[in-house]
Amino acid sequence: MKNLSIKSILLSLVFITLLLPVAFAYDIDIKADLLDYNQEADSVTAEGNVFVVWQDKTLHADKVVFEFPKKLMTATGKVELEENGTVVFAETMTYYYDQETGELTKTKAASSMVFIQSEKMQRLDKSNFASGRTIISNCDLDDPHTSFKAKRAILREGKKIILYGAVAYIGHLPVFYFPYLSRDLERGKEPFTVAIEPGYSEEGGVFLKTTLGFSITDNISDLLFLDYLGKYGTGYGTQLDYATDITKFSIYAYKINDEIVGTQRWALQPSFWSQVAGIWTIQSQAEFLSDPSFNNIYNRSNWNRVSNTPHSFVALTRSGKTSNLMFVVERFDTYNTESEAFAPSRVSAPRISYTLYPRKLFWDISNNFNIVYNHSGLEYSSINKNLFYRNTVNFSDILAKSLQASKNLTFMPYIGLGGDWYDKDTVGNIDETIFFTYMGGINTRLRVSSWIDWNVDYSISAKTQKNSYEIDRIGENYGIVEDLVEYSNYMYITDSLTLRNTASYDLRSFRTPSSPLSPRIRWSPIESELTYTPNEYTNIYVRHMQTLDPSVKFEGLQSEINIGDMTVAYIKVGIFYEEASRDEIDNVLGFGIWLTPKWRFDYNMRGVSNFVTQQVDINEYEVKLYRDLHCYNFGATMRVRRDPLQGYTHEISLLFNLKANMPFSKDRREEAELFYPWK
């Protein structure tokens, strides 16, 4: 383009200023080294460091041509388009701004740390791009360490990418095929993970654990386990998860033919939660195990290591503004060593509970009501494993009123009535019975100063005779099941330092006097808790217990110190002492640090210090080493456990996996705790 005079430049700017709003029907901003308006072709050419902004889009290029009759924008030379959090680099771009369609060639795109490569990318409409052969990866290298190569792909508003006919690659090695695969770009959820953990343990020998994880859709993901566990044999399993805002489901299953025991061992654990019609929720879980020690050795989910009493239930809950209603069917199992199988030990079918939240009735008197009906089955005896069933009803109703004696002194007297009813059980072990409980008390709160609160609570309750309204005065405790004074002291010494002291005294009388061998304990131990949190990186907790009755003596001490940030560097120290083990102190020590930006070291130890022998016996310790490998995580772990029979046993393992989530990062903790209570 020939050089323009100042007059022609000003004239072009005038035409462009008048034409662009009319042509685009919305504001557009253009900056460039040179601008030229061709009146005959009705076009504008911008050259040199071109910068165009319209709606939510930003375009950088060496040259941009606007052809108004065609409503076409053509960009060439180092094209960079940014919109909705996605940045696309291309050699050329054509864009029909009226229809919001177009095409980009030789493209590379980045969205939420996902990198996309394609020879050609078509803009289908305002929100969607389509491409032919496409490569996506978390790796920013031109030749990525890991990637997906798909026949075609759809990119939606920078929020999601959908792949059709995708093959997962590690380097240049194809490892898995997906006919359909989608990835949520906003949350950065990894659609495919691989973890390999080889190692050696003295109990089982050489082992190799492998985990394959992939997201089937935005809401469905799966983990596949295939393990060689040395002397134990080969195990395999899966964990399938489905999650939306109102429904969550998970099922974990694992099986192994244990060569040491000589039998098949397995676990099956489904879980479900769903919100129905706003205030209703349904939740269920089931736990089925081949034996109570299954999880000790090779459970591949982060579930509880030991489950001696599997718990299964279905619950329907209505949580309203003033009340809560719950229907539950549940079952607990215990392991029968004779039959070598789990059998039900306690069943509720159903249990129905209703709670009326505290509400004002009259004269500012509040009412709190609760009732529970339970049709339950219990184990009759350790010999006869059959269950006997009975119906029970438990209820309580408490009336309370707050009285303000002064600015700093408040009283809350309360009275209540409770009841326990159960019918005759199916084996005639218990007759139909009802007991009533009369309750009362008063809570006193004194604000001694702006940083000291004293609470004194006196409570008394009496139980009636069987099927009677009269108090059971012939009983051992004269029918008084509680006659207690509790004291609490709260001291908010500073914003970061608090102290709490609690103690109680039992006022009950008994028909049988106490003896020196079994003295009546009236004073509870004085418990003191000190918490110090001067900043977000320091937490110190100390708990002390002092026995007052039958003699004054030191009972126990617990101290925990946490300093640092788990994601950077930290140290934690714990000390636990009980008078029952007066010669020993339990110790806990842990620390971790990033030695370099890529190397991390962690150490955790549990041990016992003996005052007599002046030795420290380590019961368990674990050393971890982590190395960042760009697109991979590498870890090494050594665990040492002390066994009373075998002495110290060692386990060494290595971990090599794709970097799905950065280690030590904050995850979606609230959802995990809601749906995975065992994690």
N, C-alpha and C positions, 0 to 999 in steps of 0.2 A: 504494500500500500504506500502511495506517495505521501509525502509530508503534507499536512494540512496547515493552512494559515490560521491565525487566531480568530479571524472572522468566520471561517468555515467551521471551526470547532464549536464556536458559540452557537452558530446556526444549527449544527447537528444536535447539540444539547437541547436546544429549544424544541426541535422536531421530536427528539427522543422523549423529552419530558411530556409532550402532548400525546404522543402515540402509545407509549407503553401502558399507561393505565387503561386506555381504551381497548388495546389489544388483549391484555391479560385479565381485565375485569377485577384486578386486585393490585395492591401496592407491590412494586418491585424496585429493588435498589441495585444499580450496576456501577461498578468501579473498574477502570481499566487504564492502561497507559495511553491507548488510542481508541477513539470512537468514531465511526463513520456511518452516515445515513445515506443509503442509496435510494433516491426518490423514485427512479424508474422501476426498480425491483421491489420497492417497498420493504426494505430490509435494513437491519442495523448490524454492523460488525464491530465487535469489541476484541482488541488484541493486547497482549502483554499484561500479565498478572491480573487476569480477569477475575472479578469477585462479584457473584450474583446472589442475591438473597430474595426469596419470595415464599410466602406462607411459612411453613416450618422447614424449608429446604435451604441449604447453602451449597453453592457450586464454585469451585476453583478450576481454572483451565488456562491454557495458553491462548486459546481463541474460541470465541462464541459468536455464532451467527443467528440472528432472529429473523425468520422469514414470516412476515405477518400474514400474507394471503393463505399460507399453508398452516399457520399457527404452529410453527415448528421451531424448535431451538436445537442447534447442533453445536456440540462442544468437542474440541480436539486438543491433543497435547497435554499430558499430565492432568487428566480429568480427575477431580476429587469431589464426590457428592456425599453430603451428610444430611441425614434425616432420621428422626425417631431413634436416635442412639446408634444408628448403623452408618458406617463410613465405607463407601465404595470407591475403589481406585480403578480407572479404566483408561484405555487408549482413546476411545471415541464414545460419544453419547448422543443419541437423538431422542428428542422429547417433544411429543405433541401436547402442548400445555392445555389445550381445551379438553381433550379426552383423558389427559394424564396417563398416556401410554408412551412406550418408547423402547430403546434398546441400548445396551452397553456392550462393548467388546473388550476382550483380554482383561477380565475383571478380577480384582482381589477385594474382598470385603472383610470388615471386622465388626462384630457385634457381640457385646458382653463377653469379651475374651474368647470368642469363637472366630476362627479365620476361615474364609470361604474363597475358593478359587474356581473360576469357570471361564471357558473361552467366550461364551456369549450369555448375557443375562437380559431377559425381556421384562419390561414393565407392563404387567397385565392391566392394572388399574391404579387407583390412588394408593392402595394398601399392599398390593402383592407383586412380587417378582417371581419369574420362573426361569430356570436354566436347564441346559442339557446335562452333559457330563460334568459332575460337580465334586469337588474335594472340600471337606470340612475337617477342622482339626483345632485342638487347643494349643498346638505348637505354632509359633510365629515364624518358623523357618520355611524357606522355599521348598525344601525337601523335609517334610515333618517327620518326627519320630513316630507319631501315631496319627491315624487319620481314618475317615470314612470316604469311600469313593462310590458315588451313586450314579445311576443312569440319568436321573433327573431330580430336580429339587424345586420346592416352593418356599419362598421367604416371605413371611407375613408381618408387615409393619415393624420389623425389627424385634418382634416378640417371640416368634416361633419359626423354626425351619423344619420342613418335612422332606424326608429322603425316600425315594422309591428305588428298590433294587440296590441296597447299600451293602458294601462289603467292608468290614472292619480290618484295618491293616496295622500291624506293628512293624514299623520300618517298611520294607517292601514285601512282607510276608502276610498273605491273607489268612485270617483266623476265624472269621464268623460272617455269616450272610444274614441280612435282614430284608425281607421283601418290603417292609414298611417300617419307618423309624421317624420319630418326631423329637425335637429338642426344644425345651423352653429356654429362650435366650435371656429373658428377664432375670430368672433365678440362677442361670448358669448351671443347670442340672446336667450332669454328665450322662450321656445315653449308654455308655459302654465302659465297663471297668474289668480289669484282670488283676488278680493278686496271686502270687506264688510264694509259698512259705515252706522251704525245706528246713529240716532240723534233725536233732537227735536228743532223745531222752533216755535216761537209764531204765525207766520202767518199760517203755515200748520199743526202744531202738530207733532206727532211722525212720523219719516220716516225711511226707510231702503233702501239704495242704494246698489246694487250688480253689479259687473262687472266681466265678464269672458272673458279672452283674450287668444288667442292661435295662433301660427304660423302654417298655413296649409302647406306651403312649405317655401323654403328659401326666396321667393319673395312675398308671400301672407300671410297676418295676418288679424285677425278679433277681434273685441271687441263686446261682447253682453251685453246689459244693461237690467236689470229687477229691477224696483224700486217700492216700496210702499211709496207714498208721502203724507200720512196722509189724510187731508181733500181734497186734490186735486185728489186723486185716485191712480191708478196703471199705470205706464208708462213702455214702453219697446222700445228698439231700437238696432241699430248696427252701427259699423263703420268698413268697409272693406277697406284694403289698399293693393295695389300692387305696387312694386317698383323694377326697375332695373336701370342700369346706363343710359339708354336712354329713358325709359318710366316709368311714375308714374301715378297712378290712386287711387282715394279715393272716397268713398261714405258714407255719414253719414245720418242716418234716425232715427227719434224718433217720437213716437205717444203716446198720453194719452187722455183718456176720462175725461176731467176736470169736476169734480162733483160740484165745486163751480160755475164755469161759466155755466155749463150745456151744453157743446159742446165738440166736438173732436178738439184737438189741435195737430199740427204736424209740422215737419220740414224735408226737404229733400235737401241735399247739395252734389252733385257730383263734382269732380274736376279731371282734366286730363292734363298731360304734356308729350310731346314726342319729341325727336329729330329725324328729318327725313333728310336723305341724307346729313349729316354733318352740313351744315349752315342753314338748315330749321328747325324750331320748330313749333309745334302746341300746343296750350294751351287753355283750356276751363274750365269754372265753371258755375254752375247754383245754384240759391238760391230760394227755394220755401218754404214759411212759411204760416201757417194758419192765423197768426195775428202778428202785430209788437212787441208785448210784450212777445212773446213765450219764448225767451231766458232769460228773467229776472228771471224766477223761477226755471225751471228744465231742462235747456239744459245740456246734459251730455257730450258733446264735449267741448273742450277748445276753443270754437268759440267766436265771439263777442257777448256780452250779449244783445245788442239791435240792431235790424236791421230794421229801418224804411223804408229804400229804398233798397230792394234786388237787387243785381247786377248780371246779367248773361251775359256771353260772350263766343265767340269762336274767337281765334286769330291765324293767320298763319303769321310767321315772318321769313324773310330771313336776316340774319346778316352776311354781307360780310366784307371784309377788308376795302372797301372804301364807303360802303353805307348800308342803312338799309331800308327794305321794309316790311310793315305790312298791313295785311287785317284783319279787325275786324268787327264782327257782335255782337252788344251788346244791352242790354235792362235794364232799370231801372224801378222799380215799386214803387208805393206809395199806401198806404192803404186808401180805400174809406170807411168812416164810415157809409155812407148811405147803400151801398151794402154789407158792412162787408166783403170785399174781396180786394186783391191787384189788381191793374190795371196798365198797362204800362203808364209811364209819360214821358219817353224819350227813343227813339229807334234809333240805327244806323244800317242801313242795305243796303250797308256796309259802313265802314269808311276805306279809303285807305290812308296811309301816306308813303312818301318816303323822306328819308334824305340822302344827300350827305355829307359825313364827310369833314371837312376842308382839302383842298388840294391846292398845289401850281399850279398856272396857268403860269404866266410869271412875270419877275422882282420881284420874291419872293412875289407876291400878292396871298393871299389865298382866296378861295371861299367856302362859306358854304350855301347850298341850302336845302330848305325844302318845301314840298307841301303836302296838306291834302285835300282829297275829301271825302265828307260826304253826304250820302243820309239819312237824319234824320227825325224822327217824333217827334213832340213836342205836349204837352197838350195844346189845344186851349184856354181853360178857366177852371176855377174851377167848372163851371156849366155844360158846355158841355165837357164830358170826352173823346170825340173822338180826335184822333191825326190828325194833319195836317202835310203833308210831304213836304220837299223841298230839293233841291240839293245845296250844298255849296262847294266852293273851297277857300282855304286859302294858300297863298304861301309867302315865303320870300327868298331873295337872298342877301347875304352880302359879300362885298369884303373888305379885310383888309390887311394892310402891316405894318410890324414891322420895326421901324427905331431906330437904336442905335446911340443916340446923343453923349454919352460918356460911360465909363465903368459902371457908376451907374445910367444913365438916359436913359429910353426907351420910345418912343412914338409909339402908334399904331392907326393911323387914319383909319376910316372905313366908307363906304357908302353902302346903300342898298335900295332895292325896295321890297315892300310888296303889297299884294292884297287880297281883300275879295269879292267873287262873290257868289250870290245866285239867284236862279230862282224864278219865281212866285210860291207861295205855292198852295196847292190843294184847299184851301178855299178862295183864292183871297185876303188874308190878306196883302201880301207883293208882290210888283212887282219885275220883274227881275232887279237886281241891281249889280253894281260893284263899289268898292271903291279902290283907290290906296293909298299907304302910302310910302312917301319918308323918308328915314332914314339916319342919319349920326352922326358922333361923333369922339372923340379921347380919348384914354386911355393913361394916363401918369403914369409911375412908376419910383419912385426915391428911390434908395438904399442909405438912409441917412448914415447908418453905417452898419457894419456886422450884427447888431441885430435889425435894424429899417428899415421898408419899408413903403413908402407913395404911395398910389394909388389915383389918381384923374381922374374921368371919366365924360366926358361931352357928353351928348346924346340929340339929337333933332329929332323929327319926325313930319311930317305934313300929314294930310289926305285930299284927294281930295273931290270934290263935287260928287254927285251921277252920275255915268256914264260919268265921265269927267276926264281929266288929270289935271285940274286946282285945286289949293288948295282952300278949302272951307273957304274963308276969311270972309264970312258973318255969320259964326257960332259964338257961344258964346265965343269960345277960339281962334277965327280967324283961325281955321283949325290946330292949333298947339296942338297936343295931348300929346306931351312930350317935355319939355325943361328943362333939369335937370342936376345939377352938384352933383356928389356923391364923398364923401371923405372917405378913409379908412386908418387907421393907424395900423400897425402890429409891435408889439415890442416883440422880443424873448429875454426876459431879462436873463433867464438862460435856460438850457436844460429842466427844469421842470416847468418854469414859463413863461406864455405868456399873453399879453394884446392886445386886439383888440378894436378899436373905430371906429364907423361909423356915418355919418350924410349926409344929402342931402339938396339941396336948389332948389325950384321950381321957374323958371324964367318966366313962362307963364304970359300973360296978358289976361284979360277978359273984355268983353263989360260991364257987370253988375258989378258995384263997390261993394266991400265988405261992410258990415255994422257991427256995434258993436255987434249985436246979432249973426251974422254969419260971423266972420272975415275970411279973406283969409289966410290959413295956408301955408306959404312958407317953413319954416324950419321944417324938420323932427326932431323927438326927437334924441338926441345924445345917442347912445347905446354903452355901454362899457361892455366887457366880459373879465373876468380874470380867467385863468385856471392854477391850480397848482397841479402837479403830481410828488412829490419828489421820490416816489417809486411805485411799483406795488400794494401796499396795501393802498395807500392814494390818494384821488382825491378830490380837492376842486374847485368848480365852483361858480363864482359870476357874476351876470348880473344886470347892473344898467341902468335905463332910465331917462333922464333929458329933459324936454320939454323946447324949446327955443322960440316958437312962439305959441300964441300971447304974452306969458309972460314966464319968466324963473321960472320953478318950478320943484320940485322933482316928477317924474311920477311913478316909480315902482322899486322894488328890488326883485331879486330872488337869493337865495343862497342854494347850495347843498353841503353837506360834506359826503363822503363815506370813511370809514376807516376800514381796515381789509380784511379778506378773507371769502367769503360766505360759503366755505366748512369747515371753522374752527370757526372763531368768527368775527363779523362785527358790525358796527353801522353806521346808516345813518340818517342825519338830514336835513330837508328842510324847508326853510322859503320863503313865497311868499307874497309880498305886492304890492297893487295898490292904486294910489291916489284916485280912484273912491270909494274905501272902506277904507277911511283914518283912521277909528277907529279900523280896524281889520287887523290881520296878520294870514294867513293860515300857519299851521304847519304840518309837516310830521316827524314822528319819527319811527325808526325801528332798532331793534338789534337782534342778534341771537348768540348763543354760545353752544358748546358741554360742558355740565356740567360735564359729565364723558365720557369715550370712548363709552358708549351706550346710554346716555341720551342727548337730544338736546332740547333747548328752543328758541322760536322765538316770537317776539312781534312787531306789526305794528299798528300805530295810525295816524289818520288824524283829525285835530281839528282846531279851530279858537280862537285866543287870542284877547280879546277886551280891548282897552286902557281905555275906559270910565268906564266899570263895573269892570275892573281888574279881569276878569274871563277867564277861558279856557273851551270852550265848545267842547267836543269830538264828532265829527260827526260819526266816525267809528273806531273801533279798533278790532284787531284779536290777539288771543293768541294761540300758537301752542306748543304742547309737543310731542316729538318723542322718541320712545324707540326701540332699536335694539334687536330683539328676535331671533338671529341666522339665521333662515331661513325665518323669518317673519318680517314685519314692523308693528309697532303699533303707532298710532298717535291719539291725542285728540286736537280738535279745538273748541274754543269759539269765536263767532263773535257777535259784538254788533253794530247795526246801528241806527242812529237817524233819525226818520221820522217826518216831520213837523206836521202830523196829529196824528200819533199814539204814538209819543214819542220814547223812546228807545225800540227796538225790539231785542230779543236775539235768538241765535241759537247755539246749542251745538251738536257736532258730534264726533264720534269715527271712526277710520279707522284701519282695520285689513286686511293685504294683504300679499301674497307671495312675497318674495324678488326677483323680476324680475331684477330690476336695483337698484344699490345702491343709496340711497337718496343723493341729492345735488351733484351728479356726473356730469361730463361734457358729454353731449350727442353730437350727430351728428348735430350740430346747423345749418350748412350751408344747409344741405339737408332739414332740417325741415323748414327753412325760405323760401326755394325755393318752396317746395310743399305744405306747410301749412302756407300761409301768415297770416292766422288769429290766429296762435298760438304764 
